[in-house]
Structure formats: structure tokens, C-alpha cells
């Protein structure tokens, strides 16, 4: 699967991406569960993700610009009855365009809302991840609750439509191939 915008594209992960993803998770994934995480565990996880995608259970994407792979993101906990999903494991390399986070977030929402037909995103962010919590709050996510580890948010299709319109000039047309 590919998701393409003006400046970025997503492609489904493959086992060949395992070293890139492992290095990204261990160097930049401080808020992702990496306890006892090894290259072997990562490779097996990616193999399982490919199978899950073929069944429509989960989607794991490598994010790229015109020059290189710059990050990863996942869509999971897809509930077709409630038309809801979760997204996360979102990492973008440092030093990339400051517009990439917003573009990649809109692309995630476009895929889930427009392509998969979902109505709501339910997700959590580690309490100490102030930068990402601020990002989600500024883009329209609604605070639901907080526990000792995470802050929980919701983001509806209407929120997505507002966000996409606001940043349309940076995003352009989004295609699903």
C-alpha cells in the first residue's frame, strides 16, 4: 500500500526495512516500549505486521520524502463496528522539514478516515512526551483522560477535515495506491 501527498509518501513496511526501523526505534523511540527490544524481535514484529496488513488488521508504514526514508507510523486497533482506530509508533528523524509532522499526521487521518472509512481516532501519548501531546492538542485532539503513564485523546473525522483544509497547501492531493 502507498499513500502519497505533495511532499511525503507512505509505503507499507517490509522485512527489508527492519534495520532502519530498529535503528529509528532505539535512537529516537524513547516513548515507545523498547524494553528488551532486539533486532530479532523487531524483524519478527515486522513480519507479523505484513501479515496483519494483508488481513486488514493493522497498517505499518515507512514515511519517506523525495530523498530518503524519514520515519515510521502505525494504524492499529481498527474497530470496524465502532469505526475507530488508533495510531502511533510515530517517529520522524530530527532535522527534517518542520512541516513533515503535520503532513504525515494528516496522511494518517486521510488513510483511516477516507480510505478505511473510520469515524474516530482514539490514541494515547506518554505523559512525559510533552512535544507530541502539544502537537495533538494544537491540531484539534480532544483530551479524554490521563493515568499514571498516558494521556488519552480522541480525534473525529470532522477534526480531520478542519485540519486538512488548514494545511491543504502543504499537503496537496492525497492518493492511495
TIRO-2110 file (N, C-alpha, C; in Angstrom, 1 decimal):
// TIRO-2110
0.8, -1.2, 0.0, N, 1, A
0.0, 0.0, 0.0, CA, 1, A
0.9, 1.2, 0.0, C, 1, A
0.5, 2.3, -0.7, N, 2, A
1.1, 3.5, -0.7, CA, 2, A
0.1, 4.6, -0.5, C, 2, A
0.6, 5.7, 0.3, N, 3, A
-0.2, 6.9, 0.5, CA, 3, A
0.7, 8.0, 0.1, C, 3, A
0.2, 8.8, -0.9, N, 4, A
1.1, 9.8, -1.5, CA, 4, A
0.5, 11.2, -1.3, C, 4, A
1.3, 12.2, -0.9, N, 5, A
0.9, 13.6, -0.8, CA, 5, A
1.9, 14.4, -1.6, C, 5, A
1.8, 15.7, -1.4, N, 6, A
2.7, 16.6, -2.2, CA, 6, A
4.2, 16.4, -1.8, C, 6, A
4.5, 16.3, -0.5, N, 7, A
5.9, 16.2, -0.1, CA, 7, A
6.3, 14.9, 0.5, C, 7, A
5.4, 14.1, 0.9, N, 8, A
5.7, 12.8, 1.6, CA, 8, A
5.0, 11.7, 0.9, C, 8, A
5.5, 10.4, 1.2, N, 9, A
4.7, 9.3, 0.8, CA, 9, A
4.9, 8.2, 1.9, C, 9, A
3.9, 7.4, 2.1, N, 10, A
4.0, 6.2, 3.0, CA, 10, A
4.0, 5.0, 2.1, C, 10, A
4.7, 4.0, 2.5, N, 11, A
4.7, 2.7, 1.9, CA, 11, A
4.7, 1.7, 3.0, C, 11, A
4.0, 0.6, 2.7, N, 12, A
3.9, -0.5, 3.7, CA, 12, A
5.3, -1.0, 4.0, C, 12, A
5.5, -1.3, 5.3, N, 13, A
6.8, -1.8, 5.7, CA, 13, A
7.0, -3.2, 5.1, C, 13, A
8.3, -3.6, 5.0, N, 14, A
8.7, -4.9, 4.6, CA, 14, A
9.8, -5.4, 5.5, C, 14, A
10.1, -6.6, 5.5, N, 15, A
11.2, -7.2, 6.3, CA, 15, A
12.5, -6.5, 6.0, C, 15, A
12.7, -6.0, 4.8, N, 16, A
13.9, -5.3, 4.4, CA, 16, A
14.1, -4.0, 5.1, C, 16, A
13.0, -3.5, 5.7, N, 17, A
13.1, -2.2, 6.5, CA, 17, A
13.4, -2.5, 8.0, C, 17, A
13.7, -3.7, 8.4, N, 18, A
13.8, -4.0, 9.8, CA, 18, A
15.0, -3.3, 10.4, C, 18, A
16.2, -3.2, 9.7, N, 19, A
17.3, -2.4, 10.3, CA, 19, A
17.0, -1.0, 10.4, C, 19, A
16.4, -0.3, 9.4, N, 20, A
16.0, 1.1, 9.5, CA, 20, A
15.1, 1.3, 10.7, C, 20, A
14.1, 0.5, 10.8, N, 21, A
13.1, 0.6, 11.9, CA, 21, A
13.7, 0.4, 13.3, C, 21, A
14.5, -0.6, 13.4, N, 22, A
15.2, -0.9, 14.6, CA, 22, A
16.1, 0.3, 15.1, C, 22, A
16.9, 0.8, 14.1, N, 23, A
17.8, 1.9, 14.5, CA, 23, A
16.9, 3.1, 14.8, C, 23, A
15.9, 3.4, 14.1, N, 24, A
15.0, 4.5, 14.4, CA, 24, A
14.4, 4.4, 15.8, C, 24, A
13.8, 3.2, 16.1, N, 25, A
13.2, 3.0, 17.4, CA, 25, A
14.2, 3.1, 18.5, C, 25, A
15.3, 2.5, 18.4, N, 26, A
16.3, 2.6, 19.5, CA, 26, A
17.0, 3.9, 19.7, C, 26, A
17.1, 4.7, 18.6, N, 27, A
17.7, 6.0, 18.7, CA, 27, A
16.7, 7.1, 19.0, C, 27, A
15.5, 7.0, 18.5, N, 28, A
14.5, 8.1, 18.6, CA, 28, A
13.3, 7.7, 19.4, C, 28, A
13.1, 6.4, 19.6, N, 29, A
11.8, 6.0, 20.2, CA, 29, A
11.8, 5.9, 21.7, C, 29, A
12.2, 7.0, 22.4, N, 30, A
12.3, 7.0, 23.8, CA, 30, A
10.9, 6.8, 24.5, C, 30, A
9.8, 7.1, 23.8, N, 31, A
8.5, 7.0, 24.4, CA, 31, A
7.7, 5.8, 23.8, C, 31, A
8.5, 4.9, 23.1, N, 32, A
7.9, 3.6, 22.6, CA, 32, A
8.5, 2.5, 23.5, C, 32, A
7.7, 1.5, 23.7, N, 33, A
8.2, 0.4, 24.6, CA, 33, A
9.3, -0.3, 23.8, C, 33, A
10.6, -0.1, 24.3, N, 34, A
11.7, -0.8, 23.7, CA, 34, A
12.4, -1.7, 24.7, C, 34, A
11.8, -2.0, 25.8, N, 35, A
12.4, -2.8, 26.9, CA, 35, A
12.7, -4.2, 26.3, C, 35, A
13.9, -4.6, 26.4, N, 36, A
14.4, -5.9, 25.9, CA, 36, A
14.2, -6.1, 24.4, C, 36, A
14.1, -5.0, 23.7, N, 37, A
13.9, -5.0, 22.2, CA, 37, A
15.2, -5.3, 21.5, C, 37, A
15.1, -6.3, 20.6, N, 38, A
16.3, -6.7, 19.9, CA, 38, A
16.0, -6.7, 18.4, C, 38, A
17.0, -6.8, 17.6, N, 39, A
16.9, -6.8, 16.1, CA, 39, A
16.0, -8.0, 15.7, C, 39, A
16.2, -9.1, 16.4, N, 40, A
15.4, -10.3, 16.1, CA, 40, A
13.9, -10.1, 16.4, C, 40, A
13.6, -9.5, 17.5, N, 41, A
12.2, -9.2, 17.9, CA, 41, A
11.6, -8.2, 16.9, C, 41, A
12.4, -7.2, 16.5, N, 42, A
11.9, -6.2, 15.6, CA, 42, A
11.6, -6.9, 14.2, C, 42, A
12.5, -7.7, 13.7, N, 43, A
12.3, -8.4, 12.4, CA, 43, A
11.0, -9.3, 12.5, C, 43, A
10.8, -10.0, 13.6, N, 44, A
9.7, -10.8, 13.7, CA, 44, A
8.4, -10.0, 13.8, C, 44, A
8.5, -8.9, 14.5, N, 45, A
7.3, -8.0, 14.6, CA, 45, A
6.9, -7.4, 13.2, C, 45, A
7.9, -7.1, 12.4, N, 46, A
7.6, -6.6, 11.1, CA, 46, A
7.0, -7.7, 10.2, C, 46, A
7.5, -8.9, 10.3, N, 47, A
7.0, -10.0, 9.6, CA, 47, A
5.5, -10.2, 9.9, C, 47, A
5.2, -10.1, 11.2, N, 48, A
3.8, -10.2, 11.7, CA, 48, A
3.0, -9.0, 11.1, C, 48, A
3.5, -7.8, 11.1, N, 49, A
2.8, -6.7, 10.6, CA, 49, A
2.4, -6.8, 9.1, C, 49, A
3.3, -7.4, 8.3, N, 50, A
3.0, -7.6, 6.9, CA, 50, A
1.8, -8.5, 6.8, C, 50, A
1.7, -9.6, 7.6, N, 51, A
0.6, -10.5, 7.6, CA, 51, A
-0.7, -9.8, 8.1, C, 51, A
-0.6, -9.0, 9.2, N, 52, A
-1.7, -8.2, 9.7, CA, 52, A
-2.3, -7.3, 8.6, C, 52, A
-1.4, -6.6, 7.9, N, 53, A
-1.9, -5.7, 6.8, CA, 53, A
-2.6, -6.5, 5.8, C, 53, A
-2.2, -7.7, 5.4, N, 54, A
-2.9, -8.5, 4.4, CA, 54, A
-4.3, -8.8, 4.8, C, 54, A
-4.5, -8.9, 6.1, N, 55, A
-5.8, -9.2, 6.7, CA, 55, A
-6.6, -7.9, 7.1, C, 55, A
-6.0, -6.7, 6.9, N, 56, A
-6.7, -5.5, 7.2, CA, 56, A
-6.8, -5.2, 8.7, C, 56, A
-5.9, -5.8, 9.5, N, 57, A
-5.9, -5.7, 10.9, CA, 57, A
-5.1, -4.5, 11.4, C, 57, A
-4.0, -4.2, 10.7, N, 58, A
-3.1, -3.2, 11.1, CA, 58, A
-2.3, -2.7, 9.9, C, 58, A
-1.8, -1.5, 9.9, N, 59, A
-1.0, -0.9, 8.8, CA, 59, A
0.2, -0.3, 9.4, C, 59, A
1.4, -0.6, 8.9, N, 60, A
2.7, -0.1, 9.4, CA, 60, A
3.4, 0.5, 8.2, C, 60, A
3.6, 1.8, 8.3, N, 61, A
4.2, 2.5, 7.1, CA, 61, A
5.6, 3.0, 7.4, C, 61, A
6.4, 3.0, 6.4, N, 62, A
7.7, 3.8, 6.3, CA, 62, A
7.3, 5.2, 5.7, C, 62, A
7.7, 6.2, 6.3, N, 63, A
7.5, 7.6, 5.8, CA, 63, A
8.7, 8.0, 5.1, C, 63, A
8.5, 8.5, 3.8, N, 64, A
9.7, 9.0, 3.0, CA, 64, A
9.4, 10.3, 2.4, C, 64, A
10.5, 11.1, 2.1, N, 65, A
10.3, 12.3, 1.3, CA, 65, A
11.0, 11.9, -0.1, C, 65, A
11.3, 12.9, -0.9, N, 66, A
11.8, 12.6, -2.2, CA, 66, A
13.2, 12.0, -2.2, C, 66, A
13.9, 12.1, -1.0, N, 67, A
15.3, 11.6, -1.0, CA, 67, A
15.5, 10.4, -0.2, C, 67, A
14.7, 10.2, 0.9, N, 68, A
15.1, 9.1, 1.8, CA, 68, A
13.9, 8.7, 2.8, C, 68, A
14.1, 7.6, 3.4, N, 69, A
13.2, 7.2, 4.5, CA, 69, A
13.4, 8.1, 5.7, C, 69, A
12.3, 8.7, 6.2, N, 70, A
12.5, 9.7, 7.3, CA, 70, A
11.7, 9.3, 8.6, C, 70, A
10.9, 8.2, 8.5, N, 71, A
10.2, 7.8, 9.7, CA, 71, A
9.3, 6.6, 9.6, C, 71, A
8.5, 6.4, 10.6, N, 72, A
7.5, 5.3, 10.6, CA, 72, A
6.2, 5.8, 11.3, C, 72, A
5.2, 5.1, 11.0, N, 73, A
3.9, 5.3, 11.7, CA, 73, A
3.0, 4.0, 11.6, C, 73, A
2.2, 3.8, 12.6, N, 74, A
1.3, 2.6, 12.5, CA, 74, A
-0.2, 3.0, 12.7, C, 74, A
-1.1, 2.3, 12.1, N, 75, A
-2.5, 2.4, 12.3, CA, 75, A
-2.9, 1.0, 12.8, C, 75, A
-3.6, 0.9, 14.0, N, 76, A
-3.9, -0.3, 14.6, CA, 76, A
-5.1, -0.2, 15.5, C, 76, A
-5.5, -1.3, 16.2, N, 77, A
-6.7, -1.3, 17.0, CA, 77, A
-7.9, -0.8, 16.1, C, 77, A
-8.0, -1.3, 14.9, N, 78, A
-9.1, -1.0, 14.0, CA, 78, A
-10.3, -1.7, 14.4, C, 78, A
-11.4, -0.9, 14.7, N, 79, A
-12.6, -1.5, 15.1, CA, 79, A
-13.7, -1.1, 14.1, C, 79, A
-14.0, -2.0, 13.2, N, 80, A
-14.9, -1.7, 12.1, CA, 80, A
-16.3, -1.5, 12.6, C, 80, A
-16.7, -2.1, 13.7, N, 81, A
-18.1, -1.9, 14.2, CA, 81, A
-18.2, -0.5, 14.8, C, 81, A
-17.2, 0.0, 15.5, N, 82, A
-17.3, 1.4, 16.1, CA, 82, A
-16.7, 2.4, 15.2, C, 82, A
-16.1, 1.9, 14.1, N, 83, A
-15.4, 2.8, 13.1, CA, 83, A
-14.4, 3.6, 13.8, C, 83, A
-13.5, 3.0, 14.6, N, 84, A
-12.5, 3.7, 15.3, CA, 84, A
-11.1, 3.0, 15.0, C, 84, A
-10.1, 3.7, 15.3, N, 85, A
-8.7, 3.2, 15.2, CA, 85, A
-7.8, 4.0, 16.1, C, 85, A
-6.6, 3.4, 16.2, N, 86, A
-5.5, 4.1, 17.0, CA, 86, A
-4.4, 4.2, 16.0, C, 86, A
-3.6, 5.3, 16.3, N, 87, A
-2.3, 5.4, 15.5, CA, 87, A
-1.2, 5.8, 16.5, C, 87, A
0.0, 5.4, 16.1, N, 88, A
1.1, 5.7, 17.0, CA, 88, A
2.4, 5.1, 16.4, C, 88, A
3.3, 4.8, 17.3, N, 89, A
4.7, 4.3, 16.9, CA, 89, A
5.2, 5.3, 15.9, C, 89, A
4.9, 6.6, 16.0, N, 90, A
5.2, 7.6, 15.1, CA, 90, A
6.5, 8.3, 15.4, C, 90, A
7.5, 8.1, 14.5, N, 91, A
8.8, 8.6, 14.7, CA, 91, A
9.2, 9.3, 13.4, C, 91, A
9.7, 10.5, 13.5, N, 92, A
10.3, 11.2, 12.3, CA, 92, A
11.7, 11.6, 12.7, C, 92, A
12.7, 11.4, 11.9, N, 93, A
14.1, 11.8, 12.1, CA, 93, A
14.2, 13.3, 12.4, C, 93, A
15.1, 13.6, 13.3, N, 94, A
15.4, 15.0, 13.6, CA, 94, A
16.0, 15.7, 12.3, C, 94, A
15.8, 17.0, 12.2, N, 95, A
16.5, 17.7, 11.2, CA, 95, A
15.7, 17.8, 9.9, C, 95, A
14.5, 17.2, 9.9, N, 96, A
13.7, 17.2, 8.7, CA, 96, A
12.8, 18.4, 8.7, C, 96, A
12.1, 18.7, 7.6, N, 97, A
11.2, 19.8, 7.4, CA, 97, A
10.2, 19.9, 8.6, C, 97, A
10.0, 21.1, 9.2, N, 98, A
9.1, 21.2, 10.3, CA, 98, A
7.6, 21.0, 9.9, C, 98, A
7.4, 20.9, 8.6, N, 99, A
6.0, 20.7, 8.1, CA, 99, A
5.7, 19.2, 8.0, C, 99, A
6.8, 18.3, 8.1, N, 100, A
6.6, 16.9, 7.9, CA, 100, A
5.7, 16.3, 9.0, C, 100, A
5.8, 16.7, 10.3, N, 101, A
4.8, 16.1, 11.2, CA, 101, A
3.4, 16.3, 10.9, C, 101, A
3.0, 17.6, 10.6, N, 102, A
1.6, 17.9, 10.3, CA, 102, A
1.2, 17.1, 9.0, C, 102, A
2.0, 17.1, 8.0, N, 103, A
1.7, 16.4, 6.7, CA, 103, A
1.5, 14.9, 7.0, C, 103, A
2.4, 14.3, 7.7, N, 104, A
2.3, 12.9, 8.0, CA, 104, A
1.1, 12.6, 8.8, C, 104, A
0.7, 13.4, 9.8, N, 105, A
-0.5, 13.2, 10.6, CA, 105, A
-1.7, 13.3, 9.8, C, 105, A
-1.8, 14.3, 8.9, N, 106, A
-3.0, 14.4, 8.0, CA, 106, A
-3.0, 13.2, 7.1, C, 106, A
-1.9, 12.7, 6.7, N, 107, A
-1.9, 11.5, 5.8, CA, 107, A
-2.4, 10.3, 6.5, C, 107, A
-2.1, 10.1, 7.8, N, 108, A
-2.6, 9.0, 8.6, CA, 108, A
-4.1, 9.1, 8.7, C, 108, A
-4.6, 10.3, 9.0, N, 109, A
-6.0, 10.5, 9.1, CA, 109, A
-6.7, 10.3, 7.8, C, 109, A
-6.1, 10.8, 6.7, N, 110, A
-6.7, 10.6, 5.4, CA, 110, A
-6.9, 9.1, 5.1, C, 110, A
-5.8, 8.4, 5.4, N, 111, A
-5.9, 6.9, 5.1, CA, 111, A
-7.0, 6.3, 5.9, C, 111, A
-7.1, 6.6, 7.2, N, 112, A
-8.0, 6.0, 8.1, CA, 112, A
-9.5, 6.5, 7.9, C, 112, A
-9.6, 7.8, 7.7, N, 113, A
-11.0, 8.3, 7.5, CA, 113, A
-11.5, 8.1, 6.1, C, 113, A
-10.7, 8.5, 5.1, N, 114, A
-11.1, 8.5, 3.7, CA, 114, A
-11.0, 7.1, 3.1, C, 114, A
-10.0, 6.4, 3.3, N, 115, A
-9.7, 5.1, 2.7, CA, 115, A
-10.4, 4.0, 3.4, C, 115, A
-10.2, 3.9, 4.8, N, 116, A
-10.7, 2.8, 5.6, CA, 116, A
-12.1, 3.1, 6.0, C, 116, A
-12.6, 4.3, 5.9, N, 117, A
-14.0, 4.6, 6.3, CA, 117, A
-14.2, 4.7, 7.8, C, 117, A
-13.2, 5.1, 8.6, N, 118, A
-13.3, 5.2, 10.0, CA, 118, A
-14.0, 6.6, 10.4, C, 118, A
-14.5, 6.7, 11.6, N, 119, A
-15.1, 8.0, 12.0, CA, 119, A
-14.3, 8.6, 13.2, C, 119, A
-13.5, 7.8, 13.9, N, 120, A
-12.9, 8.4, 15.1, CA, 120, A
-11.5, 7.7, 15.4, C, 120, A
-10.6, 8.5, 15.9, N, 121, A
-9.3, 8.0, 16.3, CA, 121, A
-9.3, 8.1, 17.8, C, 121, A
-8.9, 7.1, 18.5, N, 122, A
-8.6, 7.0, 19.9, CA, 122, A
-7.2, 6.6, 20.1, C, 122, A
-6.4, 7.5, 20.8, N, 123, A
-5.0, 7.2, 21.0, CA, 123, A
-4.5, 7.8, 22.3, C, 123, A
-3.3, 7.3, 22.6, N, 124, A
-2.6, 7.8, 23.9, CA, 124, A
-1.2, 8.2, 23.6, C, 124, A
-0.8, 9.1, 24.4, N, 125, A
0.6, 9.6, 24.4, CA, 125, A
1.2, 9.6, 25.8, C, 125, A
2.4, 9.1, 25.8, N, 126, A
3.1, 9.1, 27.1, CA, 126, A
3.1, 10.5, 27.8, C, 126, A
2.8, 10.5, 29.1, N, 127, A
2.7, 11.8, 29.8, CA, 127, A
3.9, 12.7, 29.7, C, 127, A
5.1, 12.0, 29.6, N, 128, A
6.3, 12.8, 29.5, CA, 128, A
6.6, 13.3, 28.1, C, 128, A
5.9, 12.9, 27.2, N, 129, A
6.1, 13.3, 25.8, CA, 129, A
5.4, 14.6, 25.5, C, 129, A
5.9, 15.7, 26.1, N, 130, A
5.2, 17.0, 26.0, CA, 130, A
5.1, 17.5, 24.6, C, 130, A
6.1, 17.3, 23.8, N, 131, A
6.1, 17.8, 22.4, CA, 131, A
5.0, 17.2, 21.6, C, 131, A
4.8, 15.9, 21.7, N, 132, A
3.7, 15.2, 20.9, CA, 132, A
2.4, 15.5, 21.5, C, 132, A
2.2, 15.6, 22.8, N, 133, A
1.0, 16.0, 23.4, CA, 133, A
0.6, 17.4, 23.0, C, 133, A
1.5, 18.3, 23.0, N, 134, A
1.2, 19.6, 22.5, CA, 134, A
0.8, 19.6, 21.0, C, 134, A
1.5, 18.9, 20.2, N, 135, A
1.2, 18.8, 18.8, CA, 135, A
-0.3, 18.3, 18.6, C, 135, A
-0.7, 17.3, 19.3, N, 136, A
-2.0, 16.7, 19.1, CA, 136, A
-3.1, 17.7, 19.6, C, 136, A
-2.8, 18.4, 20.7, N, 137, A
-3.7, 19.4, 21.3, CA, 137, A
-3.9, 20.6, 20.3, C, 137, A
-2.8, 21.0, 19.7, N, 138, A
-2.8, 22.1, 18.8, CA, 138, A
-3.5, 21.8, 17.5, C, 138, A
-3.5, 20.5, 17.1, N, 139, A
-4.2, 20.1, 15.9, CA, 139, A
-5.6, 19.7, 16.1, C, 139, A
-6.2, 19.8, 17.3, N, 140, A
-7.6, 19.5, 17.5, CA, 140, A
-8.0, 18.3, 18.3, C, 140, A
-7.0, 17.5, 18.7, N, 141, A
-7.3, 16.3, 19.5, CA, 141, A
-8.0, 16.7, 20.8, C, 141, A
-9.0, 15.9, 21.2, N, 142, A
-9.7, 16.2, 22.4, CA, 142, A
-9.2, 15.3, 23.6, C, 142, A
-8.9, 16.0, 24.7, N, 143, A
-8.4, 15.3, 25.9, CA, 143, A
-9.6, 14.4, 26.4, C, 143, A
-9.3, 13.2, 26.7, N, 144, A
-10.3, 12.3, 27.3, CA, 144, A
-10.0, 12.0, 28.8, C, 144, A
-8.8, 11.6, 29.1, N, 145, A
-8.4, 11.2, 30.5, CA, 145, A
-6.9, 11.1, 30.6, C, 145, A
-6.4, 10.8, 31.8, N, 146, A
-5.0, 10.7, 32.0, CA, 146, A
-4.8, 9.6, 33.1, C, 146, A
-3.8, 8.7, 32.9, N, 147, A
-3.5, 7.8, 34.0, CA, 147, A
-2.0, 8.0, 34.4, C, 147, A
-1.5, 7.1, 35.2, N, 148, A
-0.1, 7.4, 35.6, CA, 148, A
0.9, 7.3, 34.5, C, 148, A
0.6, 6.7, 33.4, N, 149, A
1.5, 6.5, 32.3, CA, 149, A
1.2, 7.4, 31.0, C, 149, A
-0.1, 7.5, 30.7, N, 150, A
-0.5, 8.0, 29.4, CA, 150, A
-1.6, 9.1, 29.5, C, 150, A
-1.7, 9.9, 28.5, N, 151, A
-2.8, 10.8, 28.3, CA, 151, A
-3.6, 10.3, 27.1, C, 151, A
-4.9, 10.3, 27.2, N, 152, A
-5.7, 9.7, 26.2, CA, 152, A
-6.5, 10.8, 25.4, C, 152, A
-6.6, 10.6, 24.1, N, 153, A
-7.2, 11.6, 23.2, CA, 153, A
-8.2, 11.0, 22.3, C, 153, A
-9.1, 11.8, 21.7, N, 154, A
-9.9, 11.4, 20.6, CA, 154, A
-9.8, 12.5, 19.5, C, 154, A
-10.0, 12.0, 18.3, N, 155, A
-9.9, 12.9, 17.1, CA, 155, A
-10.9, 12.4, 16.1, C, 155, A
-11.9, 13.2, 15.8, N, 156, A
-13.0, 12.8, 14.9, CA, 156, A
-12.7, 13.2, 13.4, C, 156, A
-13.5, 12.6, 12.6, N, 157, A
-13.4, 12.9, 11.1, CA, 157, A
-13.6, 14.4, 10.9, C, 157, A
-14.5, 15.0, 11.6, N, 158, A
-14.7, 16.5, 11.4, CA, 158, A
-13.4, 17.2, 11.8, C, 158, A
-12.8, 16.8, 12.8, N, 159, A
-11.5, 17.5, 13.2, CA, 159, A
-10.5, 17.3, 12.1, C, 159, A
-10.5, 16.1, 11.5, N, 160, A
-9.5, 15.9, 10.4, CA, 160, A
-9.8, 16.8, 9.2, C, 160, A
-11.1, 16.9, 8.9, N, 161, A
-11.5, 17.8, 7.7, CA, 161, A
-11.0, 19.2, 7.9, C, 161, A
-11.2, 19.7, 9.2, N, 162, A
-10.7, 21.1, 9.5, CA, 162, A
-9.2, 21.2, 9.4, C, 162, A
-8.5, 20.2, 9.9, N, 163, A
-7.0, 20.2, 9.9, CA, 163, A
-6.5, 20.1, 8.4, C, 163, A
-7.1, 19.2, 7.7, N, 164, A
-6.7, 19.1, 6.3, CA, 164, A
-6.9, 20.4, 5.5, C, 164, A
-8.0, 21.0, 5.7, N, 165, A
-8.3, 22.3, 5.0, CA, 165, A
-7.3, 23.3, 5.4, C, 165, A
-6.9, 23.4, 6.6, N, 166, A
-6.0, 24.4, 7.1, CA, 166, A
-4.6, 24.2, 6.5, C, 166, A
-4.2, 23.0, 6.3, N, 167, A
-2.8, 22.8, 5.8, CA, 167, A
-2.8, 22.2, 4.4, C, 167, A
-3.9, 22.4, 3.6, N, 168, A
-4.0, 21.9, 2.3, CA, 168, A
-2.9, 22.3, 1.4, C, 168, A
-2.4, 23.5, 1.5, N, 169, A
-1.3, 24.0, 0.5, CA, 169, A
0.0, 23.2, 0.7, C, 169, A
0.2, 22.6, 1.9, N, 170, A
1.4, 21.8, 2.2, CA, 170, A
1.2, 20.3, 1.8, C, 170, A
0.0, 19.9, 1.8, N, 171, A
-0.4, 18.5, 1.6, CA, 171, A
-0.7, 18.2, 0.2, C, 171, A
-1.4, 19.0, -0.5, N, 172, A
-1.9, 18.7, -1.9, CA, 172, A
-2.9, 17.6, -1.9, C, 172, A
-3.0, 16.9, -3.0, N, 173, A
-3.9, 15.8, -3.1, CA, 173, A
-3.3, 14.6, -2.5, C, 173, A
-4.1, 13.8, -1.8, N, 174, A
-3.6, 12.6, -1.2, CA, 174, A
-4.2, 11.4, -2.0, C, 174, A
-3.3, 10.5, -2.5, N, 175, A
-3.6, 9.4, -3.3, CA, 175, A
-3.3, 8.1, -2.5, C, 175, A
-4.2, 7.1, -2.8, N, 176, A
-4.0, 5.8, -2.2, CA, 176, A
-3.7, 4.8, -3.3, C, 176, A
-2.6, 4.1, -3.3, N, 177, A
-2.3, 3.2, -4.4, CA, 177, A
-2.0, 1.8, -3.8, C, 177, A
END
